[in-house]
Amino acid sequence: MDLTRGRRQLQSTDKKFIQSLQTAGFGPTVAHRVQSSLKGGQHLVTGTKSDFKNHARNVRSCVADTDAQMIVDRCNYTMFGEVLAFDATYATNRHNTIFVPFTGMDCHKKCVTFGAGLIHNETIDSYQWLLNAFITAHGKQPRLVLTDQDAAMKQAVSSVLTESTHRLCMWHVTNKILVKLKGEMQVNEEIRCRVNKLVWNVFIKIETFESRWHDLIDEFNLRENKWLKDMFAIRESWVPAYYRELPMCCLMKTTSRCESSNSQFKVYSSRGNNLVQFMNCFEMALNAQ
């Protein structure tokens, strides 16, 4: 009886169950197996494994041309959008598009997502399109924008977010010290600790910072290190001493919150999802957040 035409017609509750498990990262085969376990056997399940798979296929086919709608939560941005960071992540959907969430911090020091975009590649044009779309959705620019040292991001931010101050992630800079220095590891580790102690000091004055930086460079004979020269040349973009007067500038000094949010989104999604499925996973991650 369970294989007759009437018994193989999926009910709305069955379709909702399949969609719910897909949103949680499980396919129709797993959905059928779970239903069989819950109901006490396959003969008690409405529809076969193939029926479950066919329904999932039909949903994907139905929404194939209309699965690019994204929802932006403007309330969060209005409340906490003065300072934000954004970073790219990968392998979130079957189209191999790059997922870029915009992340900030709420009044409880918890991560909050202001919105997200999907771009085809990490070019200046793609980031400019993304930032323009973000500003169009929200209507105002943030006070401070934090990114890593990606060159395309930097140029896009400077050309689109003309009212915002752009800062680089401190962690991405200081984490490269051991790689960029030659010599004994023990000495390099000491240099890294000394540099960290100096640059992470949000209370130090600019004159004091520069004096101690030069003393440190001389002490370890690092005058000819090109990377350190380059980092000192752009010190205003990553050392807090140069932007501590900017209101709320020290809420975030790294993009670690972006990376944390990206990991959270990946928990709910898989690279096999189409864009509608990815959107459902994105909403679930926001609800969890």
C-alpha positions as CSV (number, residue, x, y, z in Angstrom):
1,M,0.0,0.0,0.0
2,D,2.8,2.4,0.8
3,L,3.9,2.2,-2.9
4,T,0.5,3.1,-4.4
5,R,0.2,6.4,-6.3
6,G,-2.0,7.9,-3.5
7,R,0.4,7.0,-0.7
8,R,3.4,8.4,-2.6
9,Q,2.0,11.9,-2.8
10,L,4.0,14.1,-0.5
11,Q,2.0,16.2,2.0
12,S,2.8,19.8,2.8
13,T,4.3,18.7,6.2
14,D,6.7,16.3,4.3
15,K,7.8,19.0,1.9
16,K,8.4,21.3,4.8
17,F,10.4,18.6,6.6
18,I,12.6,18.1,3.5
19,Q,13.2,21.8,3.2
20,S,14.0,22.2,6.9
21,L,16.6,19.5,6.8
22,Q,18.1,21.0,3.6
23,T,18.4,24.3,5.5
24,A,20.3,22.5,8.2
25,G,22.7,21.0,5.7
26,F,21.1,17.6,5.1
27,G,19.9,16.2,1.8
28,P,16.6,14.5,0.8
29,T,18.1,11.0,1.3
30,V,18.9,11.8,4.9
31,A,15.4,13.4,5.3
32,H,13.8,10.1,4.1
33,R,16.0,8.1,6.5
34,V,15.1,10.3,9.4
35,Q,11.4,10.1,8.6
36,S,11.6,6.3,8.4
37,S,13.3,6.2,11.8
38,L,10.7,8.6,13.4
39,K,7.7,6.8,12.0
40,G,8.9,3.3,12.6
41,G,9.8,2.1,9.1
42,Q,9.9,3.0,5.4
43,H,6.4,1.6,4.8
44,L,4.9,4.2,7.1
45,V,6.6,7.1,5.3
46,T,4.6,9.1,2.7
47,G,6.8,8.8,-0.4
48,T,9.9,6.9,-1.3
49,K,13.5,8.1,-1.2
50,S,13.2,8.9,-4.9
51,D,10.1,11.0,-4.2
52,F,12.0,13.0,-1.6
53,K,14.9,13.5,-4.1
54,N,12.5,14.5,-6.9
55,H,10.8,17.1,-4.7
56,A,14.2,18.6,-3.8
57,R,15.1,18.7,-7.5
58,N,11.8,20.4,-8.4
59,V,12.3,23.1,-5.8
60,R,15.8,23.8,-7.2
61,S,14.4,23.9,-10.7
62,C,11.5,26.1,-9.7
63,V,13.7,28.8,-8.1
64,A,16.6,28.5,-10.5
65,D,16.0,31.9,-12.1
66,T,14.8,33.8,-9.0
67,D,17.2,32.9,-6.2
68,A,19.3,36.1,-6.0
69,Q,17.2,38.0,-3.4
70,M,19.0,39.0,-0.2
71,I,17.5,40.5,2.9
72,V,19.3,43.4,4.8
73,D,18.5,44.1,8.4
74,R,18.6,47.9,8.6
75,C,17.7,48.1,12.2
76,N,21.0,46.6,13.4
77,Y,22.9,49.0,11.1
78,T,21.0,52.0,12.4
79,M,21.9,51.1,16.0
80,F,25.4,49.8,15.7
81,G,26.7,50.6,12.2
82,E,29.2,53.3,13.1
83,V,32.1,50.8,13.0
84,L,32.0,47.7,10.7
85,A,34.4,45.2,9.2
86,F,34.0,43.0,6.2
87,D,36.0,40.0,4.9
88,A,35.5,37.5,2.1
89,T,34.9,33.8,2.6
90,Y,34.6,30.9,0.1
91,A,32.9,27.5,-0.6
92,T,29.5,28.6,0.6
93,N,27.4,27.6,-2.5
94,R,27.5,25.7,-5.7
95,H,28.1,28.7,-7.9
96,N,31.5,29.4,-6.3
97,T,30.6,33.0,-5.6
98,I,32.4,34.8,-2.8
99,F,30.4,35.5,0.4
100,V,31.1,38.9,2.0
101,P,29.3,39.6,5.3
102,F,29.4,43.0,6.9
103,T,30.0,42.6,10.7
104,G,29.9,44.9,13.7
105,M,29.5,44.8,17.4
106,D,26.3,45.4,19.5
107,C,26.0,46.9,22.9
108,H,26.8,43.5,24.5
109,K,30.0,43.2,22.6
110,K,28.5,40.4,20.5
111,C,28.9,40.0,16.7
112,V,26.0,41.5,14.7
113,T,25.6,41.2,10.9
114,F,24.5,44.3,9.0
115,G,24.1,42.5,5.7
116,A,26.0,40.4,3.2
117,G,26.7,40.1,-0.5
118,L,27.8,37.6,-3.1
119,I,30.4,38.6,-5.6
120,H,31.9,36.7,-8.5
121,N,35.6,37.7,-7.9
122,E,37.7,39.9,-5.7
123,T,38.3,42.7,-8.1
124,I,38.0,46.4,-7.5
125,D,34.9,46.6,-9.6
126,S,33.2,43.8,-7.7
127,Y,34.0,45.4,-4.3
128,Q,32.8,48.8,-5.6
129,W,29.5,47.2,-6.7
130,L,29.1,45.5,-3.3
131,L,29.8,48.7,-1.3
132,N,27.5,50.8,-3.5
133,A,24.7,48.2,-3.0
134,F,25.3,48.2,0.8
135,I,25.1,52.0,1.0
136,T,22.0,52.1,-1.3
137,A,20.4,49.6,1.1
138,H,21.3,51.5,4.3
139,G,21.4,55.1,3.2
140,K,24.5,56.2,5.1
141,Q,28.2,55.4,5.3
142,P,29.8,54.0,8.5
143,R,32.3,56.1,10.5
144,L,35.0,53.5,10.4
145,V,35.7,50.6,8.1
146,L,38.0,47.7,8.9
147,T,39.5,45.3,6.4
148,D,42.6,43.2,5.8
149,Q,45.4,44.4,3.5
150,D,43.7,43.3,0.2
151,A,44.6,45.9,-2.4
152,A,41.2,45.6,-4.3
153,M,39.3,46.2,-1.0
154,K,41.5,49.2,-0.2
155,Q,40.9,50.9,-3.5
156,A,37.1,50.1,-3.5
157,V,36.7,51.5,0.0
158,S,38.6,54.8,-0.8
159,S,36.5,55.4,-4.0
160,V,33.0,54.5,-2.6
161,L,33.1,55.1,1.2
162,T,34.4,58.7,0.9
163,E,32.9,59.7,4.2
164,S,34.4,56.8,6.1
165,T,37.8,56.3,7.7
166,H,39.5,53.1,6.5
167,R,41.7,51.1,8.8
168,L,43.7,47.8,8.4
169,C,43.4,44.8,10.6
170,M,46.2,45.0,13.2
171,W,46.4,41.3,13.6
172,H,47.0,40.7,9.9
173,V,50.0,43.1,10.1
174,T,51.6,42.0,13.4
175,N,51.0,38.3,12.6
176,K,53.5,38.6,9.7
177,I,56.4,39.7,11.8
178,L,57.9,36.3,12.3
179,V,57.7,35.6,8.5
180,K,59.2,38.9,7.4
181,L,62.2,38.8,9.8
182,K,65.4,36.9,9.3
183,G,67.5,35.5,12.1
184,E,67.1,33.3,15.1
185,M,63.5,32.4,16.1
186,Q,64.0,33.3,19.7
187,V,65.1,36.8,18.8
188,N,62.3,37.2,16.3
189,E,59.8,36.1,18.9
190,E,61.1,38.8,21.3
191,I,60.8,41.4,18.5
192,R,57.3,40.3,17.8
193,C,56.3,40.6,21.5
194,R,57.9,44.1,21.7
195,V,56.2,45.3,18.6
196,N,52.8,44.0,19.8
197,K,53.2,45.6,23.1
198,L,54.0,48.9,21.4
199,V,51.4,49.0,18.7
200,W,48.5,47.6,20.6
201,N,48.7,50.4,23.2
202,V,45.7,52.5,22.6
203,F,46.7,55.2,25.1
204,I,50.2,56.0,23.7
205,K,50.7,59.3,22.0
206,I,52.0,59.6,18.5
207,E,55.3,61.1,19.4
208,T,56.0,58.5,22.0
209,F,55.0,55.7,19.6
210,E,57.4,56.9,16.9
211,S,60.3,57.4,19.4
212,R,59.9,53.9,20.8
213,W,59.5,52.4,17.3
214,H,62.8,53.9,16.2
215,D,64.5,52.8,19.4
216,L,63.2,49.3,18.8
217,I,64.4,49.3,15.2
218,D,67.9,50.5,16.2
219,E,68.1,48.0,19.1
220,F,67.6,45.0,16.8
221,N,69.4,46.5,13.8
222,L,66.3,46.4,11.5
223,R,66.8,49.7,9.6
224,E,67.2,47.9,6.3
225,N,64.1,45.6,6.7
226,K,61.8,46.6,3.8
227,W,58.6,45.2,5.3
228,L,59.1,47.2,8.5
229,K,59.8,50.3,6.5
230,D,56.6,49.8,4.5
231,M,54.5,49.1,7.6
232,F,55.8,52.2,9.3
233,A,55.1,54.3,6.2
234,I,51.4,53.3,6.4
235,R,51.3,53.4,10.2
236,E,48.3,55.8,10.2
237,S,46.2,53.1,8.8
238,W,46.7,50.4,11.4
239,V,48.3,51.8,14.6
240,P,45.6,53.0,17.1
241,A,47.8,55.9,18.3
242,Y,47.0,57.6,15.0
243,Y,43.2,57.3,15.1
244,R,42.3,57.0,18.8
245,E,40.6,60.4,18.7
246,L,38.0,59.1,16.3
247,P,34.9,58.2,18.3
248,M,34.4,54.4,18.8
249,C,37.5,53.7,16.8
250,C,38.7,51.1,19.3
251,L,35.5,49.0,19.3
252,M,37.2,46.8,16.7
253,K,40.9,46.7,15.8
254,T,41.0,43.4,13.9
255,T,38.7,41.5,11.4
256,S,38.6,38.5,13.8
257,R,34.9,39.1,14.3
258,C,34.4,38.7,10.5
259,E,36.2,35.4,10.6
260,S,34.1,34.3,13.5
261,S,30.9,35.2,11.7
262,N,32.1,33.5,8.5
263,S,32.7,30.3,10.4
264,Q,29.2,30.5,11.9
265,F,27.7,30.9,8.5
266,K,29.6,27.9,7.1
267,V,28.1,25.8,9.9
268,Y,24.7,26.3,8.4
269,S,25.6,26.1,4.8
270,S,27.4,23.8,2.4
271,R,29.0,24.4,-1.0
272,G,26.3,22.3,-2.7
273,N,23.5,24.8,-2.0
274,N,21.9,26.9,-4.7
275,L,21.3,30.5,-3.8
276,V,17.9,30.1,-2.4
277,Q,19.1,27.3,-0.1
278,F,22.1,29.4,0.8
279,M,19.7,32.3,1.7
280,N,17.7,30.0,4.0
281,C,20.9,28.9,5.7
282,F,21.9,32.6,6.0
283,E,18.7,33.4,7.7
284,M,19.1,30.5,10.1
285,A,22.6,31.7,11.0
286,L,21.2,35.2,11.6
287,N,18.5,33.8,13.9
288,A,21.1,31.9,15.8
289,Q,23.2,35.0,16.1
